[in-house]
Amino acid sequence: MGYVVELGKIGDLADGAMKRVVIGGQNILLARVKDKEHAVDNRYPHLGGDLSSGSLNGTVITCPQHFSQFDFS
């Protein structure tokens, strides 16, 4: 069963921005794209690094170490 966690107010995260938060011990990447908020696992699968330190282009995050791309749409 899921639960609700308040992370801030709508508009706190600018369009095209992302940030890392920790919820229940899990690293989560929050991103806002065209007034829609997204929450995904912040670890990239090949080495478990921090996706929030990568770059965001639309709904595609580029890994900061190996430039792999992940689309969360």
All heavy atoms as TSV, in Angstrom:
chain	resi	resn	atom	element	x	y	z
A	1	MET	N	N	0.840	-1.178	0.000
A	1	MET	CA	C	0.000	0.000	0.000
A	1	MET	C	C	0.879	1.234	0.000
A	1	MET	O	O	1.858	1.313	0.721
A	1	MET	CB	C	-0.890	-0.021	1.234
A	1	MET	CG	C	-1.854	1.119	1.275
A	1	MET	SD	S	-3.001	0.835	2.636
A	1	MET	CE	C	-3.765	2.399	2.699
A	2	GLY	N	N	0.568	2.201	-0.842
A	2	GLY	CA	C	1.346	3.421	-0.958
A	2	GLY	C	C	1.004	4.422	0.133
A	2	GLY	O	O	0.084	4.227	0.919
A	3	TYR	N	N	1.760	5.484	0.174
A	3	TYR	CA	C	1.494	6.552	1.114
A	3	TYR	C	C	1.794	7.882	0.451
A	3	TYR	O	O	2.481	7.954	-0.558
A	3	TYR	CB	C	2.281	6.379	2.410
A	3	TYR	CG	C	3.769	6.214	2.240
A	3	TYR	CD1	C	4.610	7.315	2.294
A	3	TYR	CD2	C	4.340	4.969	2.039
A	3	TYR	CE1	C	5.980	7.182	2.141
A	3	TYR	CE2	C	5.707	4.810	1.891
A	3	TYR	CZ	C	6.518	5.935	1.950
A	3	TYR	OH	O	7.865	5.782	1.806
A	4	VAL	N	N	1.283	8.943	1.028
A	4	VAL	CA	C	1.444	10.282	0.477
A	4	VAL	C	C	2.470	11.035	1.304
A	4	VAL	O	O	2.430	11.023	2.533
A	4	VAL	CB	C	0.101	11.046	0.484
A	4	VAL	CG1	C	0.295	12.475	0.007
A	4	VAL	CG2	C	-0.923	10.318	-0.361
A	5	VAL	N	N	3.413	11.683	0.620
A	5	VAL	CA	C	4.437	12.479	1.272
A	5	VAL	C	C	4.428	13.855	0.631
A	5	VAL	O	O	4.525	13.967	-0.588
A	5	VAL	CB	C	5.835	11.840	1.098
A	5	VAL	CG1	C	6.914	12.727	1.698
A	5	VAL	CG2	C	5.877	10.454	1.693
A	6	GLU	N	N	4.301	14.894	1.436
A	6	GLU	CA	C	4.347	16.252	0.889
A	6	GLU	C	C	5.794	16.643	0.673
A	6	GLU	O	O	6.626	16.573	1.587
A	6	GLU	CB	C	3.685	17.248	1.844
A	6	GLU	CG	C	3.625	18.629	1.238
A	6	GLU	CD	C	2.866	19.617	2.098
A	6	GLU	OE1	O	1.905	19.207	2.780
A	6	GLU	OE2	O	3.232	20.797	2.078
A	7	LEU	N	N	6.114	17.045	-0.552
A	7	LEU	CA	C	7.484	17.385	-0.909
A	7	LEU	C	C	7.678	18.877	-1.134
A	7	LEU	O	O	8.784	19.331	-1.332
A	7	LEU	CB	C	7.895	16.627	-2.171
A	7	LEU	CG	C	7.830	15.116	-2.050
A	7	LEU	CD1	C	8.053	14.477	-3.397
A	7	LEU	CD2	C	8.856	14.628	-1.048
A	8	GLY	N	N	6.617	19.610	-1.127
A	8	GLY	CA	C	6.684	21.041	-1.385
A	8	GLY	C	C	5.411	21.483	-2.076
A	8	GLY	O	O	4.462	20.715	-2.214
A	9	LYS	N	N	5.421	22.712	-2.495
A	9	LYS	CA	C	4.252	23.271	-3.169
A	9	LYS	C	C	4.438	23.203	-4.680
A	9	LYS	O	O	5.559	23.280	-5.185
A	9	LYS	CB	C	4.045	24.709	-2.732
A	9	LYS	CG	C	3.728	24.812	-1.260
A	9	LYS	CD	C	3.531	26.235	-0.863
A	9	LYS	CE	C	3.216	26.240	0.625
A	9	LYS	NZ	N	3.132	27.548	1.179
A	10	ILE	N	N	3.335	23.063	-5.393
A	10	ILE	CA	C	3.387	23.100	-6.850
A	10	ILE	C	C	3.998	24.434	-7.244
A	10	ILE	O	O	3.648	25.474	-6.724
A	10	ILE	CB	C	1.983	22.927	-7.461
A	10	ILE	CG1	C	1.484	21.520	-7.189
A	10	ILE	CG2	C	1.983	23.239	-8.947
A	10	ILE	CD1	C	0.097	21.233	-7.691
A	11	GLY	N	N	4.924	24.406	-8.120
A	11	GLY	CA	C	5.605	25.617	-8.544
A	11	GLY	C	C	6.951	25.807	-7.864
A	11	GLY	O	O	7.736	26.641	-8.289
A	12	ASP	N	N	7.228	25.054	-6.791
A	12	ASP	CA	C	8.544	25.150	-6.142
A	12	ASP	C	C	9.650	24.671	-7.077
A	12	ASP	O	O	10.776	25.142	-7.001
A	12	ASP	CB	C	8.591	24.322	-4.856
A	12	ASP	CG	C	7.868	24.981	-3.694
A	12	ASP	OD1	O	7.447	26.149	-3.831
A	12	ASP	OD2	O	7.719	24.326	-2.653
A	13	LEU	N	N	9.330	23.737	-7.928
A	13	LEU	CA	C	10.291	23.195	-8.891
A	13	LEU	C	C	9.987	23.809	-10.251
A	13	LEU	O	O	8.888	23.670	-10.769
A	13	LEU	CB	C	10.157	21.665	-8.938
A	13	LEU	CG	C	11.271	20.865	-9.595
A	13	LEU	CD1	C	12.608	21.113	-8.899
A	13	LEU	CD2	C	10.941	19.389	-9.568
A	14	ALA	N	N	10.946	24.512	-10.812
A	14	ALA	CA	C	10.751	25.189	-12.099
A	14	ALA	C	C	10.627	24.184	-13.239
A	14	ALA	O	O	11.130	23.058	-13.154
A	14	ALA	CB	C	11.928	26.127	-12.372
A	15	ASP	N	N	9.970	24.594	-14.315
A	15	ASP	CA	C	9.857	23.756	-15.504
A	15	ASP	C	C	11.251	23.418	-16.015
A	15	ASP	O	O	12.106	24.288	-16.141
A	15	ASP	CB	C	9.054	24.478	-16.583
A	15	ASP	CG	C	8.782	23.611	-17.790
A	15	ASP	OD1	O	8.639	22.384	-17.629
A	15	ASP	OD2	O	8.712	24.155	-18.902
A	16	GLY	N	N	11.501	22.134	-16.268
A	16	GLY	CA	C	12.798	21.676	-16.756
A	16	GLY	C	C	13.816	21.420	-15.656
A	16	GLY	O	O	14.958	21.090	-15.942
A	17	ALA	N	N	13.389	21.540	-14.408
A	17	ALA	CA	C	14.299	21.328	-13.285
A	17	ALA	C	C	14.101	19.946	-12.684
A	17	ALA	O	O	13.058	19.319	-12.863
A	17	ALA	CB	C	14.072	22.391	-12.220
A	18	MET	N	N	15.106	19.488	-11.963
A	18	MET	CA	C	15.008	18.222	-11.248
A	18	MET	C	C	15.787	18.334	-9.956
A	18	MET	O	O	16.680	19.168	-9.819
A	18	MET	CB	C	15.500	17.063	-12.106
A	18	MET	CG	C	16.904	17.149	-12.582
A	18	MET	SD	S	17.312	15.735	-13.630
A	18	MET	CE	C	18.922	16.224	-14.199
A	19	LYS	N	N	15.432	17.482	-8.989
A	19	LYS	CA	C	16.162	17.441	-7.732
A	19	LYS	C	C	15.996	16.071	-7.105
A	19	LYS	O	O	15.053	15.346	-7.404
A	19	LYS	CB	C	15.709	18.531	-6.773
A	19	LYS	CG	C	14.334	18.321	-6.172
A	19	LYS	CD	C	14.031	19.419	-5.163
A	19	LYS	CE	C	12.712	19.181	-4.462
A	19	LYS	NZ	N	12.465	20.169	-3.425
A	20	ARG	N	N	16.941	15.739	-6.219
A	20	ARG	CA	C	16.925	14.462	-5.502
A	20	ARG	C	C	16.297	14.673	-4.140
A	20	ARG	O	O	16.581	15.642	-3.447
A	20	ARG	CB	C	18.349	13.949	-5.332
A	20	ARG	CG	C	18.438	12.610	-4.633
A	20	ARG	CD	C	19.878	12.188	-4.440
A	20	ARG	NE	N	20.549	12.985	-3.439
A	20	ARG	CZ	C	20.600	12.679	-2.141
A	20	ARG	NH1	N	20.008	11.595	-1.692
A	20	ARG	NH2	N	21.243	13.456	-1.304
A	21	VAL	N	N	15.436	13.731	-3.756
A	21	VAL	CA	C	14.861	13.713	-2.416
A	21	VAL	C	C	14.957	12.282	-1.895
A	21	VAL	O	O	15.083	11.336	-2.664
A	21	VAL	CB	C	13.386	14.193	-2.392
A	21	VAL	CG1	C	13.281	15.638	-2.822
A	21	VAL	CG2	C	12.501	13.319	-3.247
A	22	VAL	N	N	14.916	12.142	-0.584
A	22	VAL	CA	C	14.921	10.817	0.028
A	22	VAL	C	C	13.574	10.614	0.698
A	22	VAL	O	O	13.152	11.426	1.522
A	22	VAL	CB	C	16.064	10.665	1.052
A	22	VAL	CG1	C	16.011	9.290	1.704
A	22	VAL	CG2	C	17.412	10.887	0.378
A	23	ILE	N	N	12.875	9.555	0.292
A	23	ILE	CA	C	11.552	9.238	0.834
A	23	ILE	C	C	11.586	7.793	1.319
A	23	ILE	O	O	11.843	6.886	0.533
A	23	ILE	CB	C	10.452	9.410	-0.237
A	23	ILE	CG1	C	10.460	10.828	-0.788
A	23	ILE	CG2	C	9.096	9.042	0.336
A	23	ILE	CD1	C	9.561	11.021	-1.985
A	24	GLY	N	N	11.334	7.595	2.589
A	24	GLY	CA	C	11.329	6.240	3.139
A	24	GLY	C	C	12.623	5.497	2.894
A	24	GLY	O	O	12.615	4.293	2.657
A	25	GLY	N	N	13.742	6.213	2.890
A	25	GLY	CA	C	15.040	5.586	2.675
A	25	GLY	C	C	15.407	5.372	1.218
A	25	GLY	O	O	16.470	4.850	0.920
A	26	GLN	N	N	14.535	5.767	0.289
A	26	GLN	CA	C	14.817	5.600	-1.140
A	26	GLN	C	C	15.147	6.941	-1.786
A	26	GLN	O	O	14.491	7.944	-1.511
A	26	GLN	CB	C	13.623	4.992	-1.866
A	26	GLN	CG	C	13.376	3.546	-1.516
A	26	GLN	CD	C	12.389	2.928	-2.483
A	26	GLN	OE1	O	11.316	3.457	-2.705
A	26	GLN	NE2	N	12.764	1.807	-3.043
A	27	ASN	N	N	16.166	6.936	-2.655
A	27	ASN	CA	C	16.514	8.136	-3.414
A	27	ASN	C	C	15.565	8.265	-4.591
A	27	ASN	O	O	15.470	7.358	-5.417
A	27	ASN	CB	C	17.956	8.052	-3.923
A	27	ASN	CG	C	18.955	8.257	-2.826
A	27	ASN	OD1	O	18.851	9.220	-2.072
A	27	ASN	ND2	N	19.920	7.366	-2.724
A	28	ILE	N	N	14.885	9.395	-4.654
A	28	ILE	CA	C	13.901	9.654	-5.703
A	28	ILE	C	C	14.313	10.910	-6.465
A	28	ILE	O	O	14.768	11.887	-5.865
A	28	ILE	CB	C	12.488	9.860	-5.096
A	28	ILE	CG1	C	12.083	8.663	-4.234
A	28	ILE	CG2	C	11.459	10.170	-6.171
A	28	ILE	CD1	C	11.902	7.372	-4.987
A	29	LEU	N	N	14.155	10.877	-7.766
A	29	LEU	CA	C	14.395	12.036	-8.613
A	29	LEU	C	C	13.056	12.687	-8.913
A	29	LEU	O	O	12.144	12.028	-9.431
A	29	LEU	CB	C	15.066	11.619	-9.920
A	29	LEU	CG	C	15.191	12.703	-10.981
A	29	LEU	CD1	C	16.225	13.735	-10.572
A	29	LEU	CD2	C	15.552	12.105	-12.316
A	30	LEU	N	N	12.913	13.954	-8.563
A	30	LEU	CA	C	11.724	14.721	-8.924
A	30	LEU	C	C	12.083	15.589	-10.115
A	30	LEU	O	O	13.165	16.195	-10.148
A	30	LEU	CB	C	11.286	15.628	-7.774
A	30	LEU	CG	C	10.889	14.955	-6.483
A	30	LEU	CD1	C	10.497	16.020	-5.454
A	30	LEU	CD2	C	9.743	13.991	-6.701
A	31	ALA	N	N	11.199	15.649	-11.084
A	31	ALA	CA	C	11.420	16.488	-12.254
A	31	ALA	C	C	10.101	17.138	-12.644
A	31	ALA	O	O	9.028	16.559	-12.449
A	31	ALA	CB	C	11.953	15.662	-13.427
A	32	ARG	N	N	10.199	18.345	-13.180
A	32	ARG	CA	C	9.008	19.035	-13.668
A	32	ARG	C	C	9.219	19.334	-15.145
A	32	ARG	O	O	10.209	19.963	-15.531
A	32	ARG	CB	C	8.778	20.322	-12.898
A	32	ARG	CG	C	7.494	20.992	-13.285
A	32	ARG	CD	C	7.170	22.101	-12.329
A	32	ARG	NE	N	5.868	22.635	-12.649
A	32	ARG	CZ	C	5.447	23.810	-12.267
A	32	ARG	NH1	N	6.226	24.567	-11.515
A	32	ARG	NH2	N	4.261	24.229	-12.599
A	33	VAL	N	N	8.298	18.847	-15.963
A	33	VAL	CA	C	8.374	19.039	-17.410
A	33	VAL	C	C	7.004	19.520	-17.894
A	33	VAL	O	O	6.003	18.810	-17.732
A	33	VAL	CB	C	8.771	17.729	-18.135
A	33	VAL	CG1	C	8.813	17.943	-19.631
A	33	VAL	CG2	C	10.103	17.213	-17.620
A	34	LYS	N	N	6.978	20.723	-18.437
A	34	LYS	CA	C	5.740	21.311	-18.968
A	34	LYS	C	C	4.602	21.237	-17.955
A	34	LYS	O	O	3.526	20.727	-18.231
A	34	LYS	CB	C	5.347	20.655	-20.284
A	34	LYS	CG	C	6.358	20.886	-21.380
A	34	LYS	CD	C	5.917	20.293	-22.682
A	34	LYS	CE	C	6.993	20.536	-23.725
A	34	LYS	NZ	N	6.661	19.964	-25.003
A	35	ASP	N	N	4.861	21.734	-16.762
A	35	ASP	CA	C	3.875	21.821	-15.685
A	35	ASP	C	C	3.362	20.466	-15.202
A	35	ASP	O	O	2.300	20.371	-14.611
A	35	ASP	CB	C	2.698	22.720	-16.072
A	35	ASP	CG	C	3.133	24.164	-16.254
A	35	ASP	OD1	O	4.044	24.599	-15.525
A	35	ASP	OD2	O	2.573	24.856	-17.097
A	36	LYS	N	N	4.113	19.397	-15.454
A	36	LYS	CA	C	3.763	18.078	-14.928
A	36	LYS	C	C	4.937	17.578	-14.093
A	36	LYS	O	O	6.085	17.608	-14.530
A	36	LYS	CB	C	3.468	17.105	-16.072
A	36	LYS	CG	C	2.985	15.765	-15.593
A	36	LYS	CD	C	2.563	14.878	-16.752
A	36	LYS	CE	C	2.055	13.548	-16.214
A	36	LYS	NZ	N	1.678	12.645	-17.283
A	37	GLU	N	N	4.630	17.113	-12.884
A	37	GLU	CA	C	5.668	16.607	-11.995
A	37	GLU	C	C	5.832	15.102	-12.178
A	37	GLU	O	O	4.865	14.382	-12.371
A	37	GLU	CB	C	5.322	16.921	-10.532
A	37	GLU	CG	C	5.427	18.390	-10.172
A	37	GLU	CD	C	4.264	19.223	-10.634
A	37	GLU	OE1	O	3.161	18.675	-10.799
A	37	GLU	OE2	O	4.454	20.432	-10.846
A	38	HIS	N	N	7.074	14.653	-12.102
A	38	HIS	CA	C	7.407	13.235	-12.247
A	38	HIS	C	C	8.279	12.825	-11.064
A	38	HIS	O	O	9.089	13.612	-10.583
A	38	HIS	CB	C	8.188	12.987	-13.542
A	38	HIS	CG	C	7.487	13.422	-14.775
A	38	HIS	ND1	N	6.680	12.580	-15.493
A	38	HIS	CD2	C	7.456	14.617	-15.413
A	38	HIS	CE1	C	6.193	13.237	-16.528
A	38	HIS	NE2	N	6.642	14.470	-16.501
A	39	ALA	N	N	8.141	11.590	-10.633
A	39	ALA	CA	C	8.992	11.028	-9.587
A	39	ALA	C	C	9.452	9.651	-10.059
A	39	ALA	O	O	8.636	8.796	-10.389
A	39	ALA	CB	C	8.229	10.906	-8.272
A	40	VAL	N	N	10.768	9.461	-10.133
A	40	VAL	CA	C	11.346	8.194	-10.591
A	40	VAL	C	C	12.519	7.821	-9.689
A	40	VAL	O	O	13.039	8.658	-8.943
A	40	VAL	CB	C	11.819	8.275	-12.063
A	40	VAL	CG1	C	10.656	8.537	-13.010
A	40	VAL	CG2	C	12.891	9.333	-12.254
A	41	ASP	N	N	12.951	6.578	-9.769
A	41	ASP	CA	C	14.133	6.135	-9.029
A	41	ASP	C	C	15.323	6.986	-9.469
A	41	ASP	O	O	15.544	7.183	-10.661
A	41	ASP	CB	C	14.382	4.658	-9.332
A	41	ASP	CG	C	15.439	4.024	-8.451
A	41	ASP	OD1	O	16.231	4.752	-7.820
A	41	ASP	OD2	O	15.478	2.794	-8.408
A	42	ASN	N	N	16.086	7.494	-8.529
A	42	ASN	CA	C	17.203	8.375	-8.840
A	42	ASN	C	C	18.484	7.639	-9.221
A	42	ASN	O	O	19.436	8.241	-9.666
A	42	ASN	CB	C	17.485	9.299	-7.642
A	42	ASN	CG	C	18.490	10.362	-7.981
A	42	ASN	OD1	O	18.402	11.006	-9.017
A	42	ASN	ND2	N	19.455	10.559	-7.115
A	43	ARG	N	N	18.509	6.333	-9.083
A	43	ARG	CA	C	19.727	5.577	-9.388
A	43	ARG	C	C	19.701	5.074	-10.824
A	43	ARG	O	O	18.746	4.460	-11.245
A	43	ARG	CB	C	19.846	4.388	-8.450
A	43	ARG	CG	C	20.054	4.785	-7.009
A	43	ARG	CD	C	20.003	3.572	-6.134
A	43	ARG	NE	N	20.815	2.523	-6.712
A	43	ARG	CZ	C	21.607	1.723	-6.037
A	43	ARG	NH1	N	21.678	1.823	-4.755
A	43	ARG	NH2	N	22.307	0.797	-6.644
A	44	TYR	N	N	20.781	5.318	-11.539
A	44	TYR	CA	C	20.831	4.740	-12.882
A	44	TYR	C	C	21.256	3.285	-12.779
A	44	TYR	O	O	22.039	2.909	-11.911
A	44	TYR	CB	C	21.662	5.551	-13.866
A	44	TYR	CG	C	23.061	5.916	-13.492
A	44	TYR	CD1	C	24.116	5.052	-13.707
A	44	TYR	CD2	C	23.338	7.166	-12.960
A	44	TYR	CE1	C	25.414	5.412	-13.397
A	44	TYR	CE2	C	24.641	7.534	-12.649
A	44	TYR	CZ	C	25.664	6.655	-12.868
A	44	TYR	OH	O	26.941	7.011	-12.564
A	45	PRO	N	N	20.687	2.428	-13.641
A	45	PRO	CA	C	20.800	0.980	-13.459
A	45	PRO	C	C	22.195	0.388	-13.644
A	45	PRO	O	O	22.512	-0.616	-13.016
A	45	PRO	CB	C	19.829	0.397	-14.475
A	45	PRO	CG	C	19.517	1.467	-15.424
A	45	PRO	CD	C	19.808	2.773	-14.749
A	46	HIS	N	N	23.058	0.961	-14.473
A	46	HIS	CA	C	24.314	0.275	-14.758
A	46	HIS	C	C	25.346	0.406	-13.643
A	46	HIS	O	O	26.145	-0.484	-13.463
A	46	HIS	CB	C	24.885	0.690	-16.114
A	46	HIS	CG	C	25.060	2.151	-16.324
A	46	HIS	ND1	N	24.010	2.995	-16.564
A	46	HIS	CD2	C	26.163	2.917	-16.326
A	46	HIS	CE1	C	24.461	4.220	-16.711
A	46	HIS	NE2	N	25.761	4.204	-16.572
A	47	LEU	N	N	25.349	1.474	-12.853
A	47	LEU	CA	C	26.296	1.575	-11.737
A	47	LEU	C	C	25.654	2.090	-10.451
A	47	LEU	O	O	26.336	2.239	-9.447
A	47	LEU	CB	C	27.470	2.496	-12.097
A	47	LEU	CG	C	28.459	1.952	-13.112
A	47	LEU	CD1	C	29.510	2.994	-13.444
A	47	LEU	CD2	C	29.139	0.705	-12.583
A	48	GLY	N	N	24.371	2.390	-10.505
A	48	GLY	CA	C	23.677	2.850	-9.309
A	48	GLY	C	C	23.987	4.276	-8.916
A	48	GLY	O	O	23.797	4.658	-7.776
A	49	GLY	N	N	24.484	5.082	-9.839
A	49	GLY	CA	C	24.837	6.472	-9.540
A	49	GLY	C	C	23.636	7.393	-9.456
A	49	GLY	O	O	22.485	6.976	-9.562
A	50	ASP	N	N	23.902	8.655	-9.290
A	50	ASP	CA	C	22.920	9.702	-9.040
A	50	ASP	C	C	22.465	10.369	-10.339
A	50	ASP	O	O	23.182	11.178	-10.910
A	50	ASP	CB	C	23.567	10.727	-8.107
A	50	ASP	CG	C	22.655	11.838	-7.675
A	50	ASP	OD1	O	21.515	11.922	-8.158
A	50	ASP	OD2	O	23.090	12.644	-6.845
A	51	LEU	N	N	21.256	10.030	-10.800
A	51	LEU	CA	C	20.735	10.628	-12.032
A	51	LEU	C	C	20.496	12.128	-11.900
A	51	LEU	O	O	20.593	12.854	-12.885
A	51	LEU	CB	C	19.426	9.955	-12.447
A	51	LEU	CG	C	19.535	8.658	-13.217
A	51	LEU	CD1	C	18.142	8.077	-13.460
A	51	LEU	CD2	C	20.251	8.856	-14.536
A	52	SER	N	N	20.208	12.603	-10.699
A	52	SER	CA	C	19.905	14.024	-10.543
A	52	SER	C	C	21.108	14.910	-10.855
A	52	SER	O	O	20.961	16.110	-11.046
A	52	SER	CB	C	19.379	14.326	-9.139
A	52	SER	OG	O	20.378	14.141	-8.167
A	53	SER	N	N	22.291	14.324	-10.939
A	53	SER	CA	C	23.461	15.106	-11.327
A	53	SER	C	C	23.687	15.078	-12.841
A	53	SER	O	O	24.648	15.650	-13.342
A	53	SER	CB	C	24.711	14.626	-10.584
A	53	SER	OG	O	25.002	13.293	-10.920
A	54	GLY	N	N	22.778	14.433	-13.557
A	54	GLY	CA	C	22.844	14.401	-15.022
A	54	GLY	C	C	22.122	15.588	-15.614
A	54	GLY	O	O	21.889	16.594	-14.948
A	55	SER	N	N	21.727	15.468	-16.864
A	55	SER	CA	C	21.014	16.565	-17.523
A	55	SER	C	C	19.628	16.099	-17.955
A	55	SER	O	O	19.407	14.922	-18.225
A	55	SER	CB	C	21.805	17.073	-18.726
A	55	SER	OG	O	21.959	16.051	-19.690
A	56	LEU	N	N	18.709	17.044	-18.009
A	56	LEU	CA	C	17.325	16.766	-18.360
A	56	LEU	C	C	16.976	17.531	-19.627
A	56	LEU	O	O	17.187	18.742	-19.715
A	56	LEU	CB	C	16.404	17.198	-17.212
A	56	LEU	CG	C	14.908	17.022	-17.400
A	56	LEU	CD1	C	14.556	15.531	-17.535
A	56	LEU	CD2	C	14.147	17.636	-16.234
A	57	ASN	N	N	16.448	16.801	-20.613
A	57	ASN	CA	C	15.988	17.414	-21.860
A	57	ASN	C	C	14.611	16.846	-22.147
A	57	ASN	O	O	14.497	15.697	-22.584
A	57	ASN	CB	C	16.961	17.116	-22.996
A	57	ASN	CG	C	16.578	17.800	-24.290
A	57	ASN	OD1	O	15.685	18.646	-24.309
A	57	ASN	ND2	N	17.249	17.445	-25.361
A	58	GLY	N	N	13.572	17.616	-21.865
A	58	GLY	CA	C	12.214	17.086	-21.944
A	58	GLY	C	C	12.063	16.035	-20.867
A	58	GLY	O	O	12.319	16.298	-19.705
A	59	THR	N	N	11.650	14.830	-21.243
A	59	THR	CA	C	11.514	13.743	-20.270
A	59	THR	C	C	12.682	12.754	-20.342
A	59	THR	O	O	12.602	11.652	-19.828
A	59	THR	CB	C	10.187	12.984	-20.485
A	59	THR	OG1	O	10.158	12.472	-21.817
A	59	THR	CG2	C	8.990	13.870	-20.216
A	60	VAL	N	N	13.773	13.165	-20.958
A	60	VAL	CA	C	14.950	12.305	-21.095
A	60	VAL	C	C	16.059	12.804	-20.174
A	60	VAL	O	O	16.480	13.957	-20.248
A	60	VAL	CB	C	15.456	12.266	-22.551
A	60	VAL	CG1	C	16.736	11.444	-22.662
A	60	VAL	CG2	C	14.383	11.705	-23.473
A	61	ILE	N	N	16.514	11.906	-19.301
A	61	ILE	CA	C	17.631	12.204	-18.413
A	61	ILE	C	C	18.866	11.533	-18.990
A	61	ILE	O	O	18.836	10.364	-19.360
A	61	ILE	CB	C	17.381	11.656	-16.996
A	61	ILE	CG1	C	16.129	12.285	-16.402
A	61	ILE	CG2	C	18.587	11.910	-16.105
A	61	ILE	CD1	C	15.701	11.640	-15.106
A	62	THR	N	N	19.973	12.277	-19.056
A	62	THR	CA	C	21.237	11.728	-19.541
A	62	THR	C	C	22.149	11.478	-18.348
A	62	THR	O	O	22.400	12.374	-17.538
A	62	THR	CB	C	21.909	12.690	-20.535
A	62	THR	OG1	O	21.016	12.897	-21.637
A	62	THR	CG2	C	23.221	12.120	-21.055
A	63	CYS	N	N	22.631	10.254	-18.244
A	63	CYS	CA	C	23.541	9.835	-17.174
A	63	CYS	C	C	24.796	10.708	-17.201
A	63	CYS	O	O	25.388	10.905	-18.260
A	63	CYS	CB	C	23.912	8.366	-17.387
A	63	CYS	SG	S	25.301	7.795	-16.415
A	64	PRO	N	N	25.222	11.212	-16.041
A	64	PRO	CA	C	26.390	12.086	-16.001
A	64	PRO	C	C	27.726	11.364	-16.212
A	64	PRO	O	O	28.721	12.012	-16.502
A	64	PRO	CB	C	26.324	12.688	-14.599
A	64	PRO	CG	C	25.610	11.668	-13.787
A	64	PRO	CD	C	24.610	11.037	-14.721
A	65	GLN	N	N	27.760	10.042	-16.100
A	65	GLN	CA	C	29.030	9.330	-16.236
A	65	GLN	C	C	29.208	8.657	-17.583
A	65	GLN	O	O	30.282	8.696	-18.160
A	65	GLN	CB	C	29.172	8.291	-15.130
A	65	GLN	CG	C	29.383	8.923	-13.785
A	65	GLN	CD	C	29.686	7.892	-12.721
A	65	GLN	OE1	O	29.575	6.690	-12.939
A	65	GLN	NE2	N	30.067	8.367	-11.551
A	66	HIS	N	N	28.165	8.007	-18.085
A	66	HIS	CA	C	28.305	7.243	-19.324
A	66	HIS	C	C	27.394	7.732	-20.436
A	66	HIS	O	O	27.328	7.120	-21.498
A	66	HIS	CB	C	28.055	5.750	-19.057
A	66	HIS	CG	C	29.035	5.169	-18.111
A	66	HIS	ND1	N	28.744	4.938	-16.792
A	66	HIS	CD2	C	30.334	4.825	-18.288
A	66	HIS	CE1	C	29.812	4.453	-16.196
A	66	HIS	NE2	N	30.799	4.371	-17.075
A	67	PHE	N	N	26.637	8.788	-20.166
A	67	PHE	CA	C	25.769	9.434	-21.148
A	67	PHE	C	C	24.655	8.538	-21.666
A	67	PHE	O	O	24.081	8.790	-22.727
A	67	PHE	CB	C	26.592	10.028	-22.294
A	67	PHE	CG	C	27.687	10.927	-21.792
A	67	PHE	CD1	C	29.006	10.531	-21.809
A	67	PHE	CD2	C	27.381	12.153	-21.237
A	67	PHE	CE1	C	30.010	11.343	-21.310
A	67	PHE	CE2	C	28.363	12.973	-20.733
A	67	PHE	CZ	C	29.701	12.572	-20.775
A	68	SER	N	N	24.332	7.470	-20.921
A	68	SER	CA	C	23.159	6.671	-21.241
A	68	SER	C	C	21.937	7.549	-21.020
A	68	SER	O	O	21.944	8.446	-20.172
A	68	SER	CB	C	23.056	5.436	-20.326
A	68	SER	OG	O	24.160	4.605	-20.524
A	69	GLN	N	N	20.862	7.284	-21.754
A	69	GLN	CA	C	19.670	8.104	-21.627
A	69	GLN	C	C	18.479	7.271	-21.183
A	69	GLN	O	O	18.337	6.121	-21.584
A	69	GLN	CB	C	19.374	8.802	-22.952
A	69	GLN	CG	C	20.448	9.804	-23.310
A	69	GLN	CD	C	20.120	10.590	-24.548
A	69	GLN	OE1	O	19.649	10.046	-25.530
A	69	GLN	NE2	N	20.369	11.879	-24.496
A	70	PHE	N	N	17.640	7.901	-20.346
A	70	PHE	CA	C	16.463	7.253	-19.781
A	70	PHE	C	C	15.277	8.181	-19.965
A	70	PHE	O	O	15.328	9.344	-19.549
A	70	PHE	CB	C	16.680	6.964	-18.291
A	70	PHE	CG	C	17.946	6.206	-18.026
A	70	PHE	CD1	C	19.131	6.871	-17.723
A	70	PHE	CD2	C	17.958	4.816	-18.097
A	70	PHE	CE1	C	20.295	6.165	-17.493
A	70	PHE	CE2	C	19.129	4.107	-17.867
A	70	PHE	CZ	C	20.295	4.785	-17.563
A	71	ASP	N	N	14.228	7.686	-20.592
A	71	ASP	CA	C	13.016	8.472	-20.826
A	71	ASP	C	C	11.959	8.035	-19.815
A	71	ASP	O	O	11.566	6.878	-19.786
A	71	ASP	CB	C	12.509	8.258	-22.249
A	71	ASP	CG	C	11.391	9.212	-22.634
A	71	ASP	OD1	O	10.771	9.830	-21.757
A	71	ASP	OD2	O	11.154	9.340	-23.848
A	72	PHE	N	N	11.512	8.947	-18.976
A	72	PHE	CA	C	10.535	8.590	-17.945
A	72	PHE	C	C	9.108	8.950	-18.316
A	72	PHE	O	O	8.219	8.905	-17.480
A	72	PHE	CB	C	10.901	9.195	-16.587
A	72	PHE	CG	C	11.042	10.685	-16.566
A	72	PHE	CD1	C	9.928	11.498	-16.502
A	72	PHE	CD2	C	12.294	11.258	-16.595
A	72	PHE	CE1	C	10.056	12.864	-16.468
A	72	PHE	CE2	C	12.438	12.627	-16.554
A	72	PHE	CZ	C	11.318	13.431	-16.489
A	73	SER	N	N	8.863	9.242	-19.587
A	73	SER	CA	C	7.492	9.582	-19.992
A	73	SER	C	C	6.613	8.343	-20.084
A	73	SER	O	O	7.053	7.240	-20.132
A	73	SER	CB	C	7.484	10.300	-21.317
A	73	SER	OG	O	7.992	9.494	-22.360
